[in-house]
Amino acid sequence: MFKYLPHTEEDIQAMLQTIGVASVNDLFTDIPASLLNPPLDLPPTHSEIELYAHFKRLSEDVKHLTPVIGAGAYDHYTPSIIRPLIERQEFLTSYTPYQPEISQGTLHYIFEFQSMITRLTGMDVANASMYDGSTATAEAMFMACAITKRDKVLVSDTLHPGVLNIIHTYAHYKGIDVVVLKTSGGTLSLQDLPADLSDVAALLVQTPNIYGIIEDYDGFADALHAAKALFVINQDQLDPITFKNPR
């Protein structure tokens, strides 16, 4: 039985008695035995990486296309071990552990996650325990305003609309002025920034953007930092992207 199903043995027996069968196996008596355990001529088992390489060889004659659908729909590779790992009860039920005697495991894997992110991005520090990318972006906006003591942020219109909505909602109740920069060609350029950035707390962007485009942000951080403003990037670490100059 699955550990999270509430049925006891007594419950199961009562249900079987109600429908008139003696055991769960009796539910399958109408299926011929030859179909239940058919002889399968299968090759020896392979590891996950061996299977991946095998199917990759089989697909060599298939034309590979690059998905550019955008709106957060990108190619992701998730190893099969991830799902059973995150479904273990010590991870699944360990949200907001206030008791110190049960929180050490949670604190440990959060630390490992933060360490991994800093190594992947080259950043000095990494936060954890945010709900999702949209609220994390809004929290980054709050931090930028608190650090710079300014209440105006610039936002590219190539952000996902859902992220933009969250930013506007958070900003409304904090009195933050959100200026959406209109772009052309589906990407943001340095020319789209206002000439005067002295009152700007941060620029918020996303890559890949809503159109599925990986934007080129060379020079943006330099321009913003010169005005003592911050540069915030909403980016999913699962996306197959390598930063040449992580900031």
C-alpha positions as CSV (number, residue, x, y, z in Angstrom):
1,M,0.0,0.0,0.0
2,F,1.1,3.6,-0.6
3,K,2.2,5.2,2.6
4,Y,-0.1,8.3,2.3
5,L,-3.3,6.4,1.5
6,P,-5.4,6.2,4.7
7,H,-7.1,2.8,4.2
8,T,-6.4,0.2,6.9
9,E,-6.5,-3.5,6.3
10,E,-10.0,-3.5,7.9
11,D,-11.1,-0.8,5.5
12,I,-9.9,-2.8,2.5
13,Q,-11.6,-6.0,3.7
14,A,-14.8,-4.1,4.2
15,M,-14.7,-2.8,0.6
16,L,-13.9,-6.2,-0.8
17,Q,-16.8,-7.7,1.1
18,T,-19.1,-5.0,-0.2
19,I,-18.3,-5.8,-3.9
20,G,-18.3,-9.5,-3.3
21,V,-14.7,-10.6,-3.8
22,A,-12.2,-12.2,-1.4
23,S,-9.1,-10.4,-2.3
24,V,-7.7,-7.6,-4.5
25,N,-6.3,-10.3,-6.9
26,D,-9.9,-11.4,-7.6
27,L,-10.5,-8.1,-9.4
28,F,-8.2,-9.4,-12.2
29,T,-9.6,-12.9,-12.7
30,D,-11.3,-11.9,-16.0
31,I,-7.9,-11.1,-17.5
32,P,-6.2,-14.2,-19.1
33,A,-3.1,-15.3,-17.2
34,S,-1.1,-15.1,-20.4
35,L,-1.7,-11.4,-20.5
36,L,-0.8,-10.8,-16.9
37,N,2.7,-12.3,-17.1
38,P,3.6,-12.4,-20.8
39,P,7.1,-13.7,-21.6
40,L,9.2,-10.6,-22.6
41,D,12.2,-10.9,-24.8
42,L,14.1,-8.0,-23.3
43,P,17.8,-7.2,-23.4
44,P,19.8,-6.9,-20.2
45,T,19.1,-3.9,-18.0
46,H,20.9,-0.6,-18.4
47,S,21.6,2.3,-16.2
48,E,19.8,5.5,-16.7
49,I,22.7,7.1,-18.5
50,E,23.1,4.1,-20.7
51,L,19.5,4.2,-21.7
52,Y,19.8,7.9,-22.4
53,A,22.8,7.3,-24.6
54,H,20.9,4.4,-26.4
55,F,17.9,6.5,-27.2
56,K,20.1,9.4,-28.3
57,R,21.8,7.1,-30.8
58,L,18.3,6.0,-32.0
59,S,17.4,9.6,-32.6
60,E,20.4,10.6,-34.6
61,D,18.4,10.4,-37.8
62,V,15.7,12.6,-36.3
63,K,15.8,16.3,-37.1
64,H,16.4,18.2,-33.8
65,L,14.5,21.4,-33.4
66,T,15.1,24.2,-30.9
67,P,12.0,25.1,-28.9
68,V,11.3,28.8,-29.1
69,I,7.8,28.8,-27.8
70,G,8.7,31.0,-24.8
71,A,6.4,31.8,-21.9
72,G,8.5,29.5,-19.7
73,A,8.2,26.4,-21.9
74,Y,11.8,25.4,-22.4
75,D,13.7,22.1,-22.7
76,H,14.4,20.6,-19.3
77,Y,16.1,17.4,-18.3
78,T,15.1,16.0,-15.0
79,P,16.9,12.8,-13.8
80,S,14.4,10.0,-12.9
81,I,15.8,9.9,-9.3
82,I,14.4,13.4,-8.6
83,R,10.8,12.4,-8.1
84,P,11.3,9.5,-5.7
85,L,13.8,11.6,-3.8
86,I,11.6,14.6,-3.3
87,E,8.7,12.4,-2.3
88,R,10.5,10.9,0.7
89,Q,8.6,12.0,3.7
90,E,11.6,13.6,5.4
91,F,11.7,16.1,2.5
92,L,8.0,16.2,1.7
93,T,6.8,17.0,5.2
94,S,9.6,19.2,6.4
95,Y,8.2,22.6,5.4
96,T,8.8,25.4,8.1
97,P,10.3,23.1,10.7
98,Y,10.2,25.2,13.9
99,Q,11.4,22.4,16.3
100,P,15.3,22.5,16.2
101,E,15.5,18.8,16.7
102,I,13.8,18.1,13.3
103,S,15.0,21.1,11.4
104,Q,18.7,20.1,11.0
105,G,18.1,18.0,7.9
106,T,16.1,20.8,6.2
107,L,18.8,23.4,7.1
108,H,21.5,21.1,5.7
109,Y,19.9,20.5,2.3
110,I,19.1,24.2,2.0
111,F,22.7,25.0,2.6
112,E,23.8,22.4,0.0
113,F,21.3,24.0,-2.5
114,Q,22.7,27.5,-1.8
115,S,26.3,26.3,-2.2
116,M,25.4,24.6,-5.5
117,I,23.7,27.8,-6.9
118,T,26.7,30.0,-6.0
119,R,29.0,27.6,-7.8
120,L,26.8,27.5,-10.9
121,T,26.3,31.3,-11.1
122,G,29.6,32.6,-9.7
123,M,27.6,34.7,-7.2
124,D,29.0,35.4,-3.7
125,V,25.8,34.5,-1.9
126,A,22.5,32.8,-2.7
127,N,19.1,32.9,-0.9
128,A,16.8,29.9,-0.5
129,S,13.2,29.1,0.5
130,M,11.5,31.5,-1.9
131,Y,8.1,30.3,-3.2
132,D,8.8,30.7,-6.9
133,G,10.6,32.9,-9.5
134,S,7.9,35.6,-9.7
135,T,7.8,36.3,-5.9
136,A,11.6,36.0,-5.7
137,T,11.8,38.7,-8.4
138,A,9.5,40.9,-6.4
139,E,11.5,40.3,-3.2
140,A,14.6,41.3,-5.1
141,M,12.9,44.5,-6.1
142,F,12.2,45.2,-2.4
143,M,15.9,44.5,-1.5
144,A,17.0,46.9,-4.3
145,C,14.8,49.7,-3.1
146,A,16.0,49.2,0.5
147,I,19.7,49.1,-0.5
148,T,19.6,52.1,-2.8
149,K,17.0,54.1,-0.7
150,R,15.1,54.7,-4.0
151,D,11.5,53.8,-4.9
152,K,11.6,53.5,-8.7
153,V,12.4,50.3,-10.7
154,L,12.6,49.7,-14.4
155,V,11.1,46.5,-15.8
156,S,11.5,45.1,-19.3
157,D,8.3,44.3,-21.1
158,T,9.9,41.0,-22.2
159,L,9.2,39.6,-18.7
160,H,6.5,36.9,-18.4
161,P,3.1,38.6,-17.8
162,G,2.6,36.6,-14.6
163,V,5.9,37.9,-13.2
164,L,4.9,41.5,-14.2
165,N,1.6,41.1,-12.4
166,I,3.3,40.0,-9.2
167,I,5.8,42.9,-9.4
168,H,3.0,45.4,-9.9
169,T,1.0,43.9,-6.9
170,Y,4.0,44.0,-4.6
171,A,5.0,47.4,-5.7
172,H,1.5,48.9,-5.2
173,Y,1.4,48.3,-1.5
174,K,5.0,49.6,-1.0
175,G,4.6,52.8,-3.0
176,I,7.2,51.7,-5.6
177,D,7.0,53.3,-9.0
178,V,7.3,50.5,-11.7
179,V,8.3,51.8,-15.2
180,V,7.9,49.2,-17.9
181,L,10.4,49.7,-20.7
182,K,8.9,49.1,-24.2
183,T,11.2,47.0,-26.4
184,S,11.4,46.3,-30.1
185,G,12.4,43.0,-31.8
186,G,11.7,41.0,-28.7
187,T,14.8,42.0,-26.7
188,L,15.9,44.8,-24.4
189,S,18.8,47.0,-25.5
190,L,20.9,49.6,-23.7
191,Q,19.3,52.2,-25.8
192,D,15.9,51.4,-24.2
193,L,17.2,52.6,-20.8
194,P,16.6,56.2,-19.8
195,A,19.5,58.5,-20.0
196,D,19.2,59.4,-16.3
197,L,19.3,56.5,-13.9
198,S,20.1,58.5,-10.8
199,D,16.6,57.8,-9.3
200,V,16.4,54.2,-10.3
201,A,16.8,51.4,-7.7
202,A,17.1,48.5,-10.2
203,L,16.4,47.1,-13.6
204,L,14.4,43.8,-13.7
205,V,14.8,41.5,-16.7
206,Q,14.3,37.9,-17.6
207,T,16.2,35.3,-19.7
208,P,15.0,33.4,-21.6
209,N,12.3,36.0,-21.9
210,I,8.6,35.7,-22.7
211,Y,9.4,35.0,-26.3
212,G,11.9,32.3,-25.5
213,I,14.9,34.5,-26.5
214,I,18.2,34.4,-24.6
215,E,19.0,38.1,-24.2
216,D,22.4,39.7,-24.4
217,Y,22.9,41.8,-21.2
218,D,26.5,42.8,-21.8
219,G,27.0,46.4,-20.5
220,F,23.8,46.6,-18.6
221,A,25.3,46.0,-15.2
222,D,28.1,48.5,-15.8
223,A,25.6,51.2,-16.8
224,L,23.4,50.5,-13.8
225,H,26.2,50.2,-11.2
226,A,27.7,53.5,-12.5
227,A,24.4,55.1,-11.3
228,K,24.5,53.1,-8.1
229,A,21.5,51.0,-9.2
230,L,21.2,47.2,-9.2
231,F,20.7,44.7,-12.0
232,V,18.1,41.9,-11.3
233,I,17.8,38.8,-13.6
234,N,14.9,36.4,-13.4
235,Q,16.4,33.2,-14.7
236,D,15.5,29.5,-14.1
237,Q,18.6,27.5,-13.2
238,L,17.1,24.5,-14.9
239,D,17.2,26.2,-18.3
240,P,20.1,25.0,-20.5
241,I,22.0,28.2,-20.3
242,T,25.6,29.0,-19.4
243,F,26.4,32.5,-18.3
244,K,29.7,33.8,-19.7
245,N,29.8,36.6,-17.1
246,P,27.5,35.7,-14.2
247,R,26.8,38.7,-11.9
